[in-house]
Amino acid sequence: MNKGDLFCGLSLLAFAVYLIQQSRSLEYYYEHGPGPGFFPFWTALALLFFSVVLVGVTLIRREKIAARAPQARDSLRALGTWVGLVVMIGLVETVGFFVSFAVYTLLLVVVLDRQRWASATAVAVGSAVGFYLVFVYAFGLRLPAGPWGF
């Protein structure tokens, strides 16, 4: 059993319960769409689910996993993810959500996950289309549109 995974899972579990409790004090749904409590509630519920999975898998797994010190490459990958996110946020108003999110996802999959361009493009376009459909059509929200109208 990896004690670090167990501690992380239990901490995330407690945090998710706290977030759910706090999000319940916000209005869940407005007349015209989701309220300020909608996204925090469902995000916290997902966090709760995954923390329970992490705790369960950690308790079931019997072998001890040798911990390794983080490598410089690991730190660069994390930094690259954050820098890419900041650039994506900066480009959202200029090129639109769809394009900036697709490019960000494409770069994450190609550069950080080292996958082929074809599969990375499919993941990027599929993710961007999925987000667009859910937020624009299912929730009725407006996402920033670029010069192409999407």
GUDOFI-524306 format. One record per residue: residue in three letters; x, y, z of N, C-alpha, C in turn; residue number from 1. Coordinates in Angstrom, 3 decimals. Layout:
N
ALA, X, Y, Z, X, Y, Z, X, Y, Z, NUM
...
END
This chain:
150
MET, 0.850, -1.172, 0.000, 0.000, 0.000, 0.000, 0.899, 1.239, 0.000, 1
ASN, 0.584, 2.162, -0.866, 1.334, 3.399, -0.953, 0.658, 4.432, -0.045, 2
LYS, 1.339, 4.797, 1.016, 0.751, 5.725, 1.992, 0.496, 7.102, 1.403, 3
GLY, 1.318, 7.506, 0.456, 1.117, 8.804, -0.181, -0.199, 8.845, -0.952, 4
ASP, -0.502, 7.773, -1.691, -1.769, 7.712, -2.423, -2.948, 7.682, -1.464, 5
LEU, -2.805, 6.947, -0.370, -3.884, 6.877, 0.610, -4.127, 8.247, 1.248, 6
PHE, -3.068, 8.921, 1.642, -3.201, 10.253, 2.239, -3.802, 11.237, 1.240, 7
CYS, -3.325, 11.192, -0.002, -3.846, 12.087, -1.036, -5.330, 11.813, -1.279, 8
GLY, -5.709, 10.544, -1.375, -7.104, 10.188, -1.609, -8.004, 10.633, -0.473, 9
LEU, -7.562, 10.441, 0.760, -8.371, 10.857, 1.907, -8.469, 12.379, 2.002, 10
SER, -7.388, 13.068, 1.672, -7.422, 14.528, 1.673, -8.379, 15.055, 0.612, 11
LEU, -8.305, 14.477, -0.584, -9.206, 14.886, -1.652, -10.652, 14.544, -1.323, 12
LEU, -10.859, 13.437, -0.645, -12.203, 13.049, -0.225, -12.787, 14.089, 0.732, 13
ALA, -12.006, 14.484, 1.726, -12.467, 15.498, 2.674, -12.712, 16.831, 1.972, 14
PHE, -11.830, 17.192, 1.059, -11.987, 18.437, 0.322, -13.241, 18.398, -0.546, 15
ALA, -13.513, 17.258, -1.189, -14.702, 17.127, -2.033, -15.977, 17.248, -1.206, 16
VAL, -15.990, 16.644, -0.032, -17.169, 16.757, 0.839, -17.379, 18.216, 1.235, 17
TYR, -16.311, 18.916, 1.558, -16.394, 20.325, 1.905, -16.930, 21.139, 0.722, 18
LEU, -16.408, 20.884, -0.483, -16.859, 21.616, -1.661, -18.332, 21.362, -1.965, 19
ILE, -18.764, 20.126, -1.812, -20.176, 19.812, -2.039, -21.041, 20.581, -1.052, 20
GLN, -20.623, 20.579, 0.202, -21.387, 21.286, 1.233, -21.437, 22.783, 0.936, 21
GLN, -20.337, 23.359, 0.491, -20.302, 24.785, 0.186, -21.106, 25.115, -1.077, 22
SER, -21.040, 24.245, -2.074, -21.751, 24.519, -3.323, -23.260, 24.429, -3.142, 23
ARG, -23.708, 23.709, -2.142, -25.145, 23.599, -1.883, -25.725, 24.926, -1.383, 24
SER, -24.877, 25.811, -0.879, -25.365, 27.111, -0.415, -25.548, 28.100, -1.574, 25
LEU, -25.035, 27.740, -2.759, -25.186, 28.583, -3.942, -26.397, 28.130, -4.745, 26
GLU, -26.952, 29.050, -5.520, -28.115, 28.707, -6.335, -27.687, 27.753, -7.443, 27
TYR, -28.366, 26.617, -7.544, -28.001, 25.561, -8.478, -28.403, 25.897, -9.909, 28
TYR, -29.583, 26.443, -10.085, -30.086, 26.693, -11.433, -30.900, 27.980, -11.460, 29
TYR, -30.677, 28.785, -12.470, -31.445, 30.004, -12.689, -32.539, 29.736, -13.713, 30
GLU, -33.317, 30.732, -13.935, -34.379, 30.635, -14.941, -33.808, 30.411, -16.340, 31
HIS, -32.629, 30.978, -16.607, -32.054, 30.910, -17.948, -30.913, 29.913, -18.083, 32
GLY, -30.592, 29.187, -17.057, -29.515, 28.210, -17.164, -28.884, 27.918, -15.818, 33
PRO, -27.753, 27.245, -15.852, -27.083, 26.854, -14.615, -26.671, 28.066, -13.780, 34
GLY, -26.828, 27.912, -12.478, -26.454, 28.973, -11.558, -25.024, 28.808, -11.082, 35
PRO, -24.602, 29.637, -10.143, -23.218, 29.590, -9.662, -22.886, 28.327, -8.877, 36
GLY, -23.878, 27.580, -8.433, -23.612, 26.352, -7.695, -23.532, 25.114, -8.564, 37
PHE, -23.897, 25.238, -9.837, -23.962, 24.083, -10.732, -22.583, 23.460, -10.961, 38
PHE, -21.663, 24.243, -11.493, -20.333, 23.717, -11.828, -19.560, 23.255, -10.594, 39
PRO, -19.523, 24.029, -9.496, -18.792, 23.546, -8.314, -19.369, 22.244, -7.754, 40
PHE, -20.686, 22.098, -7.799, -21.301, 20.880, -7.268, -20.866, 19.658, -8.074, 41
TRP, -20.964, 19.735, -9.401, -20.638, 18.577, -10.225, -19.134, 18.308, -10.272, 42
THR, -18.337, 19.344, -10.185, -16.895, 19.148, -10.122, -16.512, 18.462, -8.809, 43
ALA, -17.104, 18.899, -7.719, -16.832, 18.290, -6.419, -17.334, 16.856, -6.374, 44
LEU, -18.451, 16.575, -7.028, -18.961, 15.204, -7.069, -18.002, 14.302, -7.839, 45
ALA, -17.461, 14.795, -8.955, -16.467, 14.028, -9.704, -15.211, 13.816, -8.864, 46
LEU, -14.780, 14.847, -8.152, -13.621, 14.728, -7.275, -13.872, 13.695, -6.185, 47
LEU, -15.063, 13.696, -5.631, -15.433, 12.709, -4.617, -15.338, 11.301, -5.184, 48
PHE, -15.890, 11.100, -6.364, -15.852, 9.779, -6.996, -14.414, 9.303, -7.196, 49
PHE, -13.581, 10.157, -7.796, -12.214, 9.750, -8.093, -11.364, 9.586, -6.830, 50
SER, -11.647, 10.343, -5.789, -10.907, 10.146, -4.544, -11.289, 8.831, -3.888, 51
VAL, -12.561, 8.453, -3.976, -12.990, 7.146, -3.449, -12.324, 6.028, -4.240, 52
VAL, -12.233, 6.189, -5.553, -11.548, 5.191, -6.382, -10.079, 5.090, -5.985, 53
LEU, -9.423, 6.232, -5.791, -8.013, 6.230, -5.401, -7.812, 5.539, -4.058, 54
VAL, -8.643, 5.845, -3.086, -8.532, 5.203, -1.772, -8.792, 3.711, -1.904, 55
GLY, -9.829, 3.333, -2.652, -10.157, 1.919, -2.814, -9.055, 1.134, -3.487, 56
VAL, -8.531, 1.662, -4.573, -7.451, 0.979, -5.284, -6.211, 0.885, -4.407, 57
THR, -5.929, 1.917, -3.664, -4.758, 1.908, -2.788, -4.908, 0.856, -1.689, 58
LEU, -6.087, 0.738, -1.131, -6.304, -0.251, -0.073, -6.317, -1.678, -0.620, 59
ILE, -6.813, -1.851, -1.831, -6.866, -3.192, -2.419, -5.489, -3.653, -2.859, 60
ARG, -4.713, -2.746, -3.401, -3.389, -3.093, -3.913, -2.468, -3.446, -2.746, 61
ARG, -1.891, -4.608, -2.807, -1.057, -5.083, -1.697, 0.426, -4.754, -1.866, 62
GLU, 0.898, -4.731, -3.109, 2.330, -4.527, -3.301, 2.732, -3.104, -2.956, 63
LYS, 3.923, -2.981, -2.503, 4.435, -1.660, -2.154, 5.124, -1.088, -3.381, 64
ILE, 4.792, 0.132, -3.685, 5.361, 0.787, -4.848, 6.511, 1.673, -4.385, 65
ALA, 7.628, 1.491, -5.033, 8.788, 2.298, -4.673, 8.581, 3.727, -5.157, 66
ALA, 8.744, 4.638, -4.245, 8.590, 6.052, -4.602, 9.844, 6.511, -5.320, 67
ARG, 9.669, 7.389, -6.287, 10.829, 7.949, -6.979, 10.762, 9.463, -6.866, 68
ALA, 11.911, 10.035, -6.824, 11.980, 11.494, -6.734, 11.559, 12.087, -8.075, 69
PRO, 10.880, 13.217, -8.027, 10.496, 13.861, -9.285, 11.732, 14.238, -10.092, 70
GLN, 11.656, 14.010, -11.379, 12.753, 14.352, -12.278, 12.521, 15.762, -12.828, 71
ALA, 13.556, 16.347, -13.370, 13.429, 17.681, -13.962, 12.428, 17.660, -15.114, 72
ARG, 12.387, 16.530, -15.853, 11.449, 16.396, -16.962, 10.005, 16.480, -16.480, 73
ASP, 9.722, 15.897, -15.305, 8.378, 15.950, -14.742, 7.972, 17.388, -14.435, 74
SER, 8.888, 18.147, -13.884, 8.603, 19.547, -13.573, 8.391, 20.367, -14.835, 75
LEU, 9.164, 20.089, -15.858, 9.007, 20.807, -17.128, 7.663, 20.483, -17.778, 76
ARG, 7.239, 19.238, -17.666, 5.930, 18.860, -18.221, 4.812, 19.600, -17.494, 77
ALA, 4.898, 19.663, -16.174, 3.868, 20.380, -15.408, 3.894, 21.867, -15.756, 78
LEU, 5.074, 22.429, -15.847, 5.200, 23.840, -16.205, 4.658, 24.091, -17.608, 79
GLY, 4.950, 23.190, -18.542, 4.441, 23.318, -19.902, 2.924, 23.285, -19.953, 80
THR, 2.308, 22.455, -19.113, 0.853, 22.396, -19.050, 0.270, 23.718, -18.579, 81
TRP, 0.867, 24.292, -17.534, 0.378, 25.568, -17.008, 0.612, 26.714, -17.983, 82
VAL, 1.777, 26.745, -18.606, 2.064, 27.808, -19.576, 1.095, 27.702, -20.752, 83
GLY, 0.863, 26.477, -21.215, -0.097, 26.282, -22.304, -1.489, 26.744, -21.925, 84
LEU, -1.899, 26.477, -20.697, -3.215, 26.908, -20.234, -3.313, 28.430, -20.195, 85
VAL, -2.265, 29.084, -19.719, -2.261, 30.549, -19.665, -2.322, 31.125, -21.080, 86
VAL, -1.577, 30.547, -22.005, -1.610, 31.012, -23.393, -2.994, 30.783, -23.988, 87
MET, -3.588, 29.611, -23.711, -4.927, 29.323, -24.216, -5.936, 30.350, -23.709, 88
ILE, -5.874, 30.658, -22.438, -6.790, 31.646, -21.855, -6.578, 33.007, -22.500, 89
GLY, -5.326, 33.354, -22.777, -5.048, 34.626, -23.427, -5.548, 34.693, -24.862, 90
LEU, -5.603, 33.542, -25.537, -6.036, 33.515, -26.931, -7.546, 33.340, -27.101, 91
VAL, -8.249, 33.008, -26.040, -9.681, 32.715, -26.144, -10.447, 33.875, -26.763, 92
GLU, -10.178, 35.089, -26.346, -10.906, 36.243, -26.868, -10.538, 36.557, -28.319, 93
THR, -9.334, 36.202, -28.725, -8.869, 36.511, -30.073, -9.324, 35.479, -31.105, 94
VAL, -9.072, 34.199, -30.815, -9.381, 33.142, -31.793, -10.612, 32.331, -31.422, 95
GLY, -11.176, 32.565, -30.259, -12.366, 31.836, -29.823, -12.018, 30.629, -28.972, 96
PHE, -13.005, 30.176, -28.220, -12.795, 29.045, -27.322, -12.477, 27.780, -28.094, 97
PHE, -13.248, 27.498, -29.128, -13.111, 26.245, -29.863, -11.690, 26.056, -30.384, 98
VAL, -11.166, 27.054, -31.062, -9.837, 26.951, -31.664, -8.759, 26.924, -30.586, 99
SER, -8.838, 27.802, -29.595, -7.798, 27.841, -28.565, -7.784, 26.547, -27.755, 100
PHE, -8.957, 25.996, -27.440, -9.005, 24.739, -26.683, -8.481, 23.575, -27.520, 101
ALA, -8.819, 23.553, -28.807, -8.339, 22.478, -29.679, -6.822, 22.526, -29.821, 102
VAL, -6.265, 23.709, -30.002, -4.810, 23.842, -30.136, -4.114, 23.453, -28.825, 103
TYR, -4.661, 23.896, -27.702, -4.092, 23.542, -26.397, -4.102, 22.027, -26.198, 104
THR, -5.221, 21.402, -26.488, -5.323, 19.951, -26.328, -4.371, 19.240, -27.279, 105
LEU, -4.284, 19.710, -28.514, -3.378, 19.117, -29.492, -1.936, 19.166, -28.994, 106
LEU, -1.524, 20.318, -28.498, -0.151, 20.445, -28.000, 0.090, 19.581, -26.768, 107
LEU, -0.900, 19.485, -25.888, -0.740, 18.616, -24.720, -0.532, 17.173, -25.134, 108
VAL, -1.344, 16.717, -26.060, -1.279, 15.314, -26.460, -0.008, 15.019, -27.254, 109
VAL, 0.386, 15.933, -28.146, 1.579, 15.693, -28.972, 2.866, 15.901, -28.176, 110
VAL, 2.980, 17.040, -27.519, 4.242, 17.389, -26.865, 4.415, 16.669, -25.536, 111
LEU, 3.402, 16.721, -24.684, 3.575, 16.163, -23.353, 3.289, 14.662, -23.281, 112
ASP, 2.336, 14.198, -24.077, 1.993, 12.772, -24.030, 2.668, 11.979, -25.141, 113
ARG, 3.310, 12.679, -26.059, 4.094, 12.077, -27.144, 3.284, 11.089, -27.987, 114
GLN, 2.113, 11.526, -28.384, 1.270, 10.717, -29.259, 1.402, 11.218, -30.691, 115
ARG, 0.919, 10.415, -31.616, 0.986, 10.784, -33.032, 0.055, 11.956, -33.318, 116
TRP, 0.407, 12.707, -34.378, -0.372, 13.876, -34.757, -1.800, 13.501, -35.130, 117
ALA, -1.980, 12.375, -35.800, -3.327, 11.990, -36.240, -4.241, 11.729, -35.046, 118
SER, -3.764, 10.951, -34.099, -4.604, 10.662, -32.929, -4.761, 11.910, -32.057, 119
ALA, -3.720, 12.724, -31.974, -3.804, 13.954, -31.187, -4.805, 14.923, -31.798, 120
THR, -4.831, 14.999, -33.118, -5.792, 15.874, -33.790, -7.216, 15.391, -33.545, 121
ALA, -7.421, 14.089, -33.610, -8.752, 13.533, -33.350, -9.195, 13.830, -31.917, 122
VAL, -8.297, 13.679, -30.959, -8.619, 13.974, -29.565, -8.908, 15.459, -29.386, 123
ALA, -8.096, 16.311, -29.991, -8.268, 17.758, -29.845, -9.588, 18.230, -30.432, 124
VAL, -9.882, 17.819, -31.644, -11.130, 18.245, -32.288, -12.328, 17.635, -31.564, 125
GLY, -12.229, 16.356, -31.202, -13.328, 15.713, -30.482, -13.603, 16.360, -29.137, 126
SER, -12.558, 16.705, -28.411, -12.735, 17.373, -27.113, -13.344, 18.754, -27.283, 127
ALA, -12.851, 19.497, -28.256, -13.378, 20.845, -28.479, -14.842, 20.788, -28.916, 128
VAL, -15.172, 19.867, -29.798, -16.566, 19.712, -30.227, -17.438, 19.304, -29.045, 129
GLY, -16.940, 18.366, -28.232, -17.700, 17.927, -27.063, -17.974, 19.064, -26.095, 130
PHE, -16.952, 19.845, -25.775, -17.141, 20.994, -24.888, -18.122, 21.982, -25.499, 131
TYR, -17.962, 22.236, -26.777, -18.837, 23.198, -27.451, -20.289, 22.725, -27.397, 132
LEU, -20.526, 21.467, -27.716, -21.897, 20.950, -27.710, -22.511, 20.993, -26.316, 133
VAL, -21.743, 20.600, -25.318, -22.275, 20.573, -23.959, -22.583, 21.979, -23.466, 134
PHE, -21.640, 22.891, -23.598, -21.840, 24.212, -23.023, -22.778, 25.091, -23.845, 135
VAL, -22.701, 25.007, -25.164, -23.533, 25.878, -25.989, -24.940, 25.317, -26.150, 136
TYR, -25.051, 24.038, -26.468, -26.369, 23.485, -26.756, -27.054, 22.884, -25.529, 137
ALA, -26.328, 22.166, -24.703, -26.968, 21.550, -23.536, -27.235, 22.567, -22.430, 138
PHE, -26.256, 23.436, -22.158, -26.414, 24.402, -21.071, -26.893, 25.765, -21.556, 139
GLY, -26.845, 26.004, -22.853, -27.292, 27.270, -23.395, -26.377, 28.436, -23.058, 140
LEU, -25.101, 28.173, -22.862, -24.143, 29.227, -22.530, -23.429, 29.706, -23.783, 141
ARG, -22.918, 30.897, -23.716, -22.139, 31.447, -24.829, -20.666, 31.296, -24.534, 142
LEU, -19.940, 30.742, -25.480, -18.488, 30.672, -25.381, -17.905, 31.740, -26.295, 143
PRO, -16.721, 32.263, -25.957, -16.129, 33.285, -26.819, -15.937, 32.745, -28.236, 144
ALA, -16.415, 33.491, -29.216, -16.290, 33.094, -30.621, -15.148, 33.864, -31.266, 145
GLY, -14.461, 33.204, -32.148, -13.361, 33.826, -32.858, -13.850, 34.481, -34.135, 146
PRO, -12.935, 34.869, -34.990, -13.303, 35.532, -36.235, -14.080, 34.629, -37.189, 147
TRP, -14.043, 33.333, -36.953, -14.753, 32.366, -37.810, -16.176, 32.114, -37.324, 148
GLY, -16.555, 32.680, -36.209, -17.910, 32.527, -35.718, -18.117, 31.367, -34.753, 149
PHE, -17.054, 30.658, -34.388, -17.172, 29.560, -33.417, -16.030, 29.583, -32.451, 150
END
